[in-house]
Structure formats: C-alpha cells, structure tokens
Amino acid sequence: MSKAILRFVRLSPTKARLIAREIVGMNAEEALAKLEFMPNKAARVISKVLSSAIANGGYDANEVVVKKCTVDRGPYLKRFRPRARGMASRILKPTAHIYVEVEKES
C-alpha cells in the first residue's frame, strides 16, 4: 500500500470529489486512462497525484488498485472586489487537499 497527498491546490473540492468518486476501486491503469480523457481541471490534478502514489510504492500501474481517493476542503483565499459607493464585496477562492491511496491487487 502506498499513498500520495497534494495539499492547497487551487481547485473547488466539490468539483474534484465528483471525479475522485469515479476512480475508487478501479485498476490504476484504467483510472489513469479514464482521467486522461476527462475535460476537467480536477481530472488532470488527480491523475498526477495517482501517478505519484503508484511511483511512491514502486509499483507498476497495471498491478495496483485505487483503494481510496478523497478530497477535503482546504482554506479559502479571500479576495475583494470594489463595489459601488466605496464598498467592497468578498470573493472566496477555494482550495483542496487530495489524498490517493493505492494497494496491490490480490
């Protein structure tokens, strides 16, 4: 079993969870192929983390399964936009923490 963690990535955790749920339980090679053809930013990021998890264990992509893939909420980046009459409104830019765990296929 090996894992990889990517923290503070500028990505909405809600959108990333949709992608993460699709690859849990899949063979890692199939998951990487599936992520490659998805148009989302989250798919590219999760693909890199999955590749890292495979490399961390010294495995080959076709001999491992994605055991766990979770996306947690990170801190928000707080920005301000000027508004009428000298006011400002806050813009929240979300960040996410991505955890991927792979396990040797039994």
PyMOL commands that set and color helices and strands:
alter all, ss='L'
color gray80, all
select helices_A, chain A and resi 13-23+28-36+41-56+61-63+84-86
alter helices_A, ss='H'
color red, helices_A
select strands_A, chain A and resi 2-9+64-73+77-82+88-93+96-104
alter strands_A, ss='S'
color yellow, strands_A
deselect
rebuild
show_as cartoon
